[in-house]
């Protein structure tokens, strides 16, 4: 392996490591806000990567729901220049919350944005939607 080739491989490796660190740094405020809202005893059903199947994570949340426990599950979205996330949370006292996150809504990286919606009823999941969680209105009787 030539010195030039080794340098190129090393630079590529450093770029990948920096990108992974940036992704972790962007995700950390999202995870902290989820934990703050859900409470420390909530069942952590996971963060589903963009484009991946979230069925197992949703199944986890619904098992905790049936047991009357707090839980959370989240999905990452495909932001253009930032990390976006969408989470469904059930608090220990039974409140259901949707949390939306954008790590850099203005592209500066300085001011992440959180938006919360308190649902008057349980959350529904639709895997076909880019934001798969929504407040689920009860069916009319």
RANORSUL-V55740 format. One record per residue. RES is the residue in three letters. SS is DSSP state (H for helix, E for strand, - for the rest). BURIAL is 1 if it has 9 or more other C-alpha atoms within 8 Angstrom, else 0. Layout:
# RANORSUL-V55740
res = [RES | RES]
ss = [SS | SS]
burial = [BURIAL | BURIAL]
This chain:
# RANORSUL-V55740
res = [UNK | UNK | UNK | UNK | UNK | UNK | UNK | UNK | UNK | UNK | UNK | UNK | UNK | UNK | UNK | UNK | UNK | UNK | UNK | UNK | UNK | UNK | UNK | UNK | UNK | UNK | UNK | UNK | UNK | UNK | UNK | UNK | UNK | UNK | UNK | UNK | UNK | UNK | UNK | UNK | UNK | UNK | UNK | UNK | UNK | UNK | UNK | UNK | UNK | UNK | UNK | UNK | UNK | UNK | UNK | UNK | UNK | UNK | UNK | UNK | UNK | UNK | UNK | UNK | UNK | UNK | UNK | UNK | UNK | UNK | UNK | UNK | UNK | UNK | UNK | UNK | UNK | UNK | UNK | UNK | UNK | UNK | UNK | UNK | UNK | UNK | UNK | UNK | UNK | UNK | UNK | UNK | UNK | UNK | UNK | UNK | UNK | UNK | UNK | UNK | UNK | UNK | UNK | UNK | UNK | UNK | UNK | UNK | UNK | UNK | UNK | UNK | UNK | UNK | UNK | UNK | UNK | UNK | UNK | UNK | UNK | UNK | UNK | UNK | UNK | UNK | UNK | UNK | UNK | UNK | UNK | UNK | UNK | UNK | UNK | UNK | UNK | UNK | UNK | UNK | UNK]
ss = [- | - | H | H | H | H | H | H | H | H | H | H | H | H | H | H | H | H | H | H | H | H | H | H | H | H | H | H | H | H | H | H | H | H | H | H | H | H | - | - | - | - | E | E | E | E | E | E | - | - | - | - | - | - | H | H | H | H | H | H | H | H | H | H | H | H | - | - | - | - | E | E | E | E | E | E | E | - | - | - | - | - | - | E | E | E | E | E | E | E | - | - | - | - | - | E | E | E | E | E | E | E | - | - | - | - | - | - | - | - | - | - | E | E | E | E | E | E | E | - | - | - | E | E | E | - | - | - | - | - | - | - | E | E | E | - | - | - | - | - | -]
burial = [0 | 0 | 0 | 0 | 0 | 1 | 0 | 0 | 0 | 0 | 0 | 0 | 0 | 0 | 0 | 0 | 0 | 0 | 0 | 0 | 0 | 0 | 1 | 0 | 0 | 1 | 1 | 0 | 0 | 1 | 0 | 0 | 0 | 1 | 1 | 0 | 0 | 1 | 1 | 0 | 0 | 1 | 1 | 0 | 1 | 0 | 1 | 1 | 0 | 0 | 0 | 0 | 0 | 1 | 0 | 0 | 1 | 1 | 0 | 1 | 1 | 0 | 0 | 1 | 1 | 0 | 0 | 0 | 1 | 1 | 1 | 1 | 1 | 1 | 1 | 1 | 1 | 0 | 0 | 0 | 0 | 1 | 1 | 1 | 1 | 1 | 1 | 1 | 1 | 1 | 1 | 1 | 0 | 1 | 1 | 1 | 1 | 1 | 1 | 1 | 1 | 1 | 1 | 1 | 1 | 0 | 0 | 0 | 1 | 0 | 1 | 1 | 1 | 0 | 0 | 0 | 0 | 0 | 1 | 0 | 1 | 0 | 1 | 1 | 0 | 0 | 1 | 0 | 0 | 0 | 0 | 1 | 1 | 1 | 1 | 1 | 0 | 0 | 0 | 0 | 0]
